[in-house]
Amino acid sequence: MKNESVLSNTVKVLEGLGAVVEEVKDSEVYLRATRESVRAVAKALYSSGAYLRTCAGVDERELSGMLAVYYIFGLDEQGVDVVLRVLVPEGDPWSASIVPDVPAADWCELEVRDLLGIDFRGRLTKRLVLPEDWPDGVYPLRKEFKYDEKPSRVLREELPEEAGVPVGPYHPALHEPEYFELYVEGEKVVDIAYRGFHVHRGIEKLAESQRFTYKQVPFLAERICGICGFVHSSCYVMAVEKAAGIEVPERAEFIRSIVLEVERLHSHLLWLGVAAHLLGYDAGFMHAWRIREQVMVLAEYLTGSRKTYGINLIGGVRKDINTEKIDRVLKTITDLRKEFTELVKAMLAVPQIKSRASGTGVLTKAEARALSVVGPVARASGLYRDVRKDYPYLAYRRVSFKVPLYTEGDNLARLLVRVDEVFESIEIIKQLIDVLPDGSIMVEEYDIPPGRRAVAAIEAPRGEDVHFVITGVGRPYRWRVRAPTYQNIPALRAMLRGNPLADAPLTIASIDPCFSCTDRAIVLDVKSGRMGVIRLK
Amino acid sequence: MLYSIAVAILSLALAPVYDGLERKIRAAIHTRIGPPILQTWYDILKLFTKEIVVPVGGIWYTLVTALELLTLIASSTILLHISSYGLGKTALLEAVTFIVLTSIVTTLAIVRAVSQNNVFSIVGGFREFSLMLSAEPFLALSFLLLASGAGSLASKSIATAVLAISSYVISGRVPYDIAEAEPELASGVNIELAGPLLGLATTSSVLKKLVSATLTALALTSFVGLSGFSSLMAVVIATPITWVTHTIVSTILGRSRVDLAIRFLYVSLFSLSLTLVLSFGLGL
């Protein structure tokens, strides 16, 4: 902990508001609050400078006889997670909402409401994650609900009554299905409506099922995302290792860090290409992706796969890096740096890139703080927030790098943050390769006792990825995943309002959103003019 | 008459080939292989073999699309007819006819777009309207001045610059492809089109590019002072060269936004045109 006295003062204030300290670990403090007092405790915590990383609903009836909500706050300056646990009786499942004071809790509370059946008082509620045909009173995260259970459907009519400019679920600007309804006056966007979670794959529930064990979940975790999958598998194994107290060999930590930075290079180059395409500069798109190809070849050389590397296991990694590979890595990143420098120079010289990205999609620092945005979105709005610096993990303690920071908060600032991060990642890889320690890459034997809790976070290309684990027998009792896009999408409303329609795709893309596959589509009956929903199995 | 028909057929045949060349050059700049040079022809022929799907707007919509194409063919034919005399040596009436036909093409394109019950098409149509209002008056002014043959070398140079910029705008290339603007409008004015109707629109689009390149080629070759067959040949040779130049310009730029595009066009074209009018007025 960087400053224990500040932390202990904060905890004292929270205790004065009714919170009880449950457990204190190296970088985590667990507190319990009552459902009546949680709002005041959360408000005090938020006012002390903490930001909400996420919240998680847990069916703890087998452990404590209650349902529970975990609010996970981060105190960046102390590098500590403060986890606030609220117990809720099954027979009267409600809790006070913290949303009026901590707006960033909006989505995760709604998710807990949908999946666990806890109602939140003092805020507006609506269905967020579950599809419209899901029956009332059936909560998939409760333990009695089987992972492969299919409840009977309830047919409901829904969908927007007045249509603006529909963007999605299938749209050239979105490479995955999401739905944005843009309300415009002339060419100016005056409001937006968002609909997501077209496919909630139930991955967290699946990991708790008999089909999975601790060792298999990393491969499931890696499939959460097709671009930053390694981030998820790393975050999962780190959470389990932290909960179980497993000491991972240093060499394995270095290898994980190197591959994480390779993944960041890949992701940022991909994004830069997409941004160029959205701005009509297809030459930039093609060249960004041409350069990105080198990174994919390198990833294949290091891990055996161009993407979805599959080298993470609890206790270490499956693939080592030998001298021959080191030479190849150094050559590739040296070439990459040269070509990327030329690409950026060319891109920023295109007048339309600067004129359209400057001053559009602005997110102020205050808005960024209130919504607890993460990653390049936060850093472009002047928030110094990078998990690699704030909560050092793996081998990041051993490298020196800068955190790019811009204050404009516009699309150009977000672009420049990512550009700078590519250069920083190249330097990080060089440093890690230079001091790669000898030794084994895997712990052969370990034990994972049940009932342990841990929070792990990794700075993904899109921002902070958070995994929360409660250990069980043979598999996680509860595994909560919060991808960075989850935290950043709510900021789009502030970013899009008052902006030109033409820049909406760029603004949406500027958070580098990561959606998933679809299971339903909107249909319009041309004859009757009625809209409905078709569900695809 | 036969000459006109031959020119029309030649225009129809060559424009997709030039477009194929454009795609090949753009691919080379992108470090891609790109499609064959005849790909645009293959695309158009394939589209005409598909079933006709008439969008909301019915037969009227189909007629407008066909009429737009016919008007473009007429525009292209007139341009080549003017080329055979040389710009500045032709009857002003032909130049006026060309301008009128250009305006008709624009009007038809906008009518086609806004008559659709589709928000993307309507937004695209209004963008086209705004853009054309910013470019076509300057195109008309510069073209008529050049066609009149009056003015000094300096004023002709300014008029050629105005004509080159405004004719580039009507070609609908980046940064002025905002009526289609795929990322936000999902093909905008063309979103409702499929099969033969899309084939007609695609042919119109490549003919617009041909008219645009021919206009600039005509203005540039007029400085050489040729007439008759040699003038026509000079325009025929300069047209693909201009087309290639347009291709390179569009590949190294990004897409503009409607407000930025209009502001740029008004500032640049208005100041150039003002200089042009003043130079004429002062007899420079």
Chai-1 contact restraints between the chains, C-beta under 6 A:
chainA,res_idxA,chainB,res_idxB,connection_type,confidence,min_distance_angstrom,max_distance_angstrom,comment,restraint_id
A,V165,B,V119,contact,1.0,0.0,6.0,A-B,restraint_1
A,P172,B,E182,contact,1.0,0.0,6.0,A-B,restraint_2
A,P172,B,P183,contact,1.0,0.0,6.0,A-B,restraint_3
A,P172,B,A186,contact,1.0,0.0,6.0,A-B,restraint_4
A,A173,B,P183,contact,1.0,0.0,6.0,A-B,restraint_5
A,L278,B,P183,contact,1.0,0.0,6.0,A-B,restraint_6
A,L279,B,G254,contact,1.0,0.0,6.0,A-B,restraint_7
A,G280,B,V174,contact,1.0,0.0,6.0,A-B,restraint_8
A,G280,B,G254,contact,1.0,0.0,6.0,A-B,restraint_9
A,G280,B,R255,contact,1.0,0.0,6.0,A-B,restraint_10
A,Y281,B,G254,contact,1.0,0.0,6.0,A-B,restraint_11
A,A283,B,I29,contact,1.0,0.0,6.0,A-B,restraint_12
A,A283,B,H30,contact,1.0,0.0,6.0,A-B,restraint_13
A,A283,B,T251,contact,1.0,0.0,6.0,A-B,restraint_14
A,M286,B,H30,contact,1.0,0.0,6.0,A-B,restraint_15
A,R290,B,T31,contact,1.0,0.0,6.0,A-B,restraint_16
A,V350,B,G254,contact,1.0,0.0,6.0,A-B,restraint_17
A,Q352,B,P175,contact,1.0,0.0,6.0,A-B,restraint_18
A,Q352,B,G254,contact,1.0,0.0,6.0,A-B,restraint_19
A,Q352,B,S256,contact,1.0,0.0,6.0,A-B,restraint_20
A,I353,B,G254,contact,1.0,0.0,6.0,A-B,restraint_21
A,S355,B,L260,contact,1.0,0.0,6.0,A-B,restraint_22
A,R356,B,R257,contact,1.0,0.0,6.0,A-B,restraint_23
A,P500,B,R257,contact,1.0,0.0,6.0,A-B,restraint_24
A,A502,B,E184,contact,1.0,0.0,6.0,A-B,restraint_25
A,A502,B,R257,contact,1.0,0.0,6.0,A-B,restraint_26
A,A504,B,E184,contact,1.0,0.0,6.0,A-B,restraint_27
A,P505,B,P183,contact,1.0,0.0,6.0,A-B,restraint_28
A,P505,B,E184,contact,1.0,0.0,6.0,A-B,restraint_29
